[in-house]
Amino acid sequence: MTTLSQFIPQHLENHHLPEGLGSVLEAIVAACVQINGQVRQGALAGILGEAGTGNVQGEDQKKLDVIANQLLINTLKTNPNVAGLASEEEDTFVACNENGGYLVLFDPLDGSSNIDVNISVGTIFSILAKPEGGLTTESFLQKGRDQAGSGYVLYGPQTQLVFTLKHGVFVFTLDEAGNFVQTLANPQVPAQTKEFAINMSNQRHWFAPMQQYIAELLAGDTGVRGKNYNMRWVASMVAEIHRILMRGGVFMYPQDARDPSKPGKLRLMYEANPLSLVLEQAGGASGNTVQAMLDIQPEGLHQRVAVVMGSREEVEYVGRLHRA
């Protein structure tokens, strides 16, 4: 069986990718192995519950949010190929190594509201090539399509690493010896699906096109879509996307009428872009209902965005409803 340390150099050589990119990926994974240890200990280590602090978005932080964030920062700072990083939990970017060629953005622990009830959480990451010149916020504001790579580590019944360096998607599973071993190559998201994921408690706040779309799905085989749909909702985006990668589906977190000034809840740079790249590399699709996610020009590190991603037929159908 192929381990990650065996796979990366061969993959880089096959696709003429720089060694520095592989080194950055390995550094992210090394931090995630440490995070996995903390997540597994949970209550035994006394690290569940609230940290008593908030992040830049004004959200309460869990103790494990803070721990995971610091583990990633500490590990990436020691890698000479990392010029800078940005985290969902930090106010601004963190400068690392002046001569580094890459930038890393991450959500250190996605789905952390689920930590205390032992439901799957994960780390999401995005890797960008550093532009020429000094490091500024603008260095990070690159379209999702320009990512050098992205992926996530899912801390579930199995700990799995899923990533792309833009030449397919690869899945590795953490073994008892602490090694990631390849367990799947090039999964493909089915173009059609009968499964959707959305927070139905917000239904009354959605705009008309999303109201119509969900009503059509709920009508099942008696409605215009002509088939019955099942709904899933984990409240952990990385877990939702992993399920979609494995068997299809569509995940949505739309804009709603509660605060029209906010285009959505999820973050473009730390969640939507990296997961969109994974899904597109696996044949899926992603957008904000009117534009392909990976074509959006970022305007800020903590920019929010509406999200529809997964099986291509559903993503495109939602887009048509919003453009009508």
Secondary structure, 3 states (H helix, E strand, C coil): CCEHHHHHHHHHHHCCCCHHHHHHHHHHHHHHHHHHHHHHHHHHHCCCCEEEEECCCCCEEEHHHHHHHHHHHHHHHCCCCEEEEEECCCCCCEECCCCCCEEEEEEEEECHHHHHHCCCEEEEEEEEECCCCCCCHHHHCCCHHHCCEEEEEEECCCEEEEEECCCCEEEEEECCCCCEEEEEECCCCCCCCCEEECCHHHHHHECHHHHHHHHHHHHHHHCCCCCCCEEECCCCHHHHHHHHHHHCCEEEECCECCCCCCCCCEEHHHHHHHHHHHHHHCCCEEECCCCEHHHCCCCCCCCEECEEEECHHHHHHHHHHHHC
